[in-house]
Amino acid sequence: MKPTDITNPEYFHKVVDCQYACPAHTNVPEYIRLILHENYTQAYMINWVSNVFPGILGRVCDRPCEPACRRVRVENEPVAICRLKRVAADNRDEVQPLLFRAPKKKNGKRVALIGAGPASLTVARDLAALGYELDLFDDQPVAGGFIRSQIPSFRLPEEVLNTELN
């Protein structure tokens, strides 16, 4: 028997259905394993690498991973994957030292980002790590875009929103 080639994207579809169903292909089994061992900070970071705002997504994601969960083959309900993302975000320690740092030497390129919604903030995070200078333009006094203005606070508390976006 040949060893499994985990570099093949089809591997996830064959083995880890929930991870394949997630648009970001977040390593669901790993962050659940970390939560099981109460390592909430590392579980949060697994999510942060692919999802940027785990505390927000743990409250508002439409959960495409859950219908794909293999647990429904033997029980009535899937694992509450999205709620576990929220558990990790709500119980994590300080993550600032673990986040990507922009390199001291810039690459000499500049990018303008229009709007301070989740798309622009995600691009900003990724490009800053590559040394780009970023100019963010938004007509609102605080970042967040539609997630700030359209999701009610009972679903997404402002404190969570501010923590994730800052």
C-alpha positions in Angstrom: 0.0 0.0 0.0 1.4 3.4 -1.0 1.5 6.1 1.7 -1.1 8.8 1.5 0.0 11.9 -0.5 -1.3 14.7 1.7 0.0 17.4 -0.7 -2.7 16.3 -3.1 -5.7 18.5 -2.7 -8.0 15.6 -3.3 -6.7 14.0 -0.1 -9.0 16.2 2.0 -12.0 15.3 -0.1 -11.3 11.6 0.4 -10.4 11.7 4.1 -11.4 14.9 5.9 -14.8 15.9 4.4 -15.3 18.9 6.8 -11.9 20.4 5.9 -12.7 20.0 2.2 -16.1 21.6 2.6 -14.6 24.7 4.4 -14.0 27.4 1.8 -10.7 28.2 3.6 -9.8 24.5 4.1 -9.1 25.1 7.7 -7.5 22.2 9.5 -10.6 21.3 11.5 -9.4 18.0 13.0 -6.3 19.7 14.4 -8.0 22.7 16.0 -10.6 20.3 17.5 -7.8 18.2 18.9 -6.2 21.3 20.4 -9.5 22.4 22.0 -9.8 18.9 23.5 -6.5 19.5 25.2 -7.6 23.0 26.2 -5.0 24.6 24.1 -7.3 27.4 22.9 -4.6 29.8 21.8 -3.1 27.3 19.3 -6.5 26.3 18.1 -7.3 30.0 17.5 -4.0 30.4 15.6 -4.8 27.4 13.3 -8.1 29.2 12.4 -6.4 32.6 12.1 -3.9 31.4 9.5 -6.7 30.5 7.1 -9.7 32.6 8.3 -8.2 35.8 9.7 -11.2 36.6 12.0 -12.0 33.3 13.9 -13.9 35.1 16.7 -16.2 36.7 14.1 -16.6 33.5 12.0 -17.3 31.5 15.1 -20.5 33.5 15.4 -21.6 34.3 11.8 -20.2 31.5 9.6 -22.9 29.6 7.7 -21.1 26.4 8.6 -20.5 24.5 5.2 -18.2 22.2 7.1 -20.9 20.8 9.4 -23.2 19.0 6.8 -20.0 17.4 5.5 -19.0 16.2 9.0 -18.4 12.4 9.0 -20.1 12.1 12.4 -23.5 12.3 10.7 -22.8 8.9 9.3 -23.1 7.4 12.8 -25.1 10.0 14.8 -27.9 12.4 14.1 -25.9 15.6 14.5 -22.5 16.8 13.2 -19.8 18.1 15.4 -20.5 21.8 16.2 -17.4 22.9 14.3 -18.3 26.6 14.1 -19.1 26.8 17.8 -15.8 25.2 18.6 -14.1 28.0 16.6 -15.9 30.4 18.9 -14.8 28.5 22.0 -11.2 28.8 20.9 -11.6 32.5 20.2 -13.4 33.2 23.5 -10.9 31.3 25.6 -7.6 32.1 24.0 -4.7 33.9 25.6 -3.0 37.0 24.2 -2.1 36.2 20.6 -0.3 39.4 19.6 3.2 37.9 19.9 2.1 35.0 17.7 0.8 37.1 14.8 2.7 37.7 11.6 5.0 40.8 11.7 5.6 43.1 8.8 9.2 42.9 7.7 11.3 45.9 8.7 12.5 46.3 5.1 9.6 47.0 2.7 9.6 45.7 -0.8 9.1 49.2 -2.3 5.6 48.5 -3.6 2.5 50.2 -2.5 -1.2 49.1 -2.5 -4.3 51.1 -2.0 -7.2 49.3 -0.3 -10.6 50.7 -0.8 -13.0 50.1 2.1 -12.1 48.6 5.6 -14.3 45.5 5.3 -13.2 41.9 5.8 -11.8 41.6 2.3 -9.5 44.6 2.5 -8.4 43.8 6.0 -7.6 40.2 5.0 -5.6 41.5 2.0 -3.9 44.0 4.3 -2.8 41.3 6.6 -1.4 39.1 3.8 0.4 42.0 1.9 1.9 43.6 5.1 3.7 40.3 5.8 5.2 40.5 2.3 6.5 44.0 2.9 4.0 46.1 1.0 3.2 49.6 2.0 -0.6 49.9 2.5 -3.0 52.8 2.2 -6.4 52.0 3.5 -9.3 54.3 2.5 -12.7 54.1 4.1 -15.5 56.6 4.7 -16.3 55.2 8.1 -14.5 56.1 11.3 -13.9 52.5 12.3 -13.0 49.3 10.4 -15.4 46.5 9.7 -17.6 47.4 6.8 -20.8 45.5 6.5 -19.9 43.1 9.3 -19.9 46.1 11.7 -23.0 47.8 10.2 -25.2 44.9 9.2 -24.7 42.1 11.8 -26.7 42.8 15.0 -24.8 43.1 18.2 -26.6 40.2 19.8 -25.1 37.9 17.2 -21.7 39.7 17.0 -20.9 41.8 20.1 -19.0 45.0 19.4 -16.2 43.9 21.8 -15.6 40.8 19.8 -15.6 42.7 16.6 -13.1 45.3 17.9 -10.8 42.6 19.3 -10.7 40.7 16.0 -10.3 43.8 13.8 -7.7 45.4 15.9 
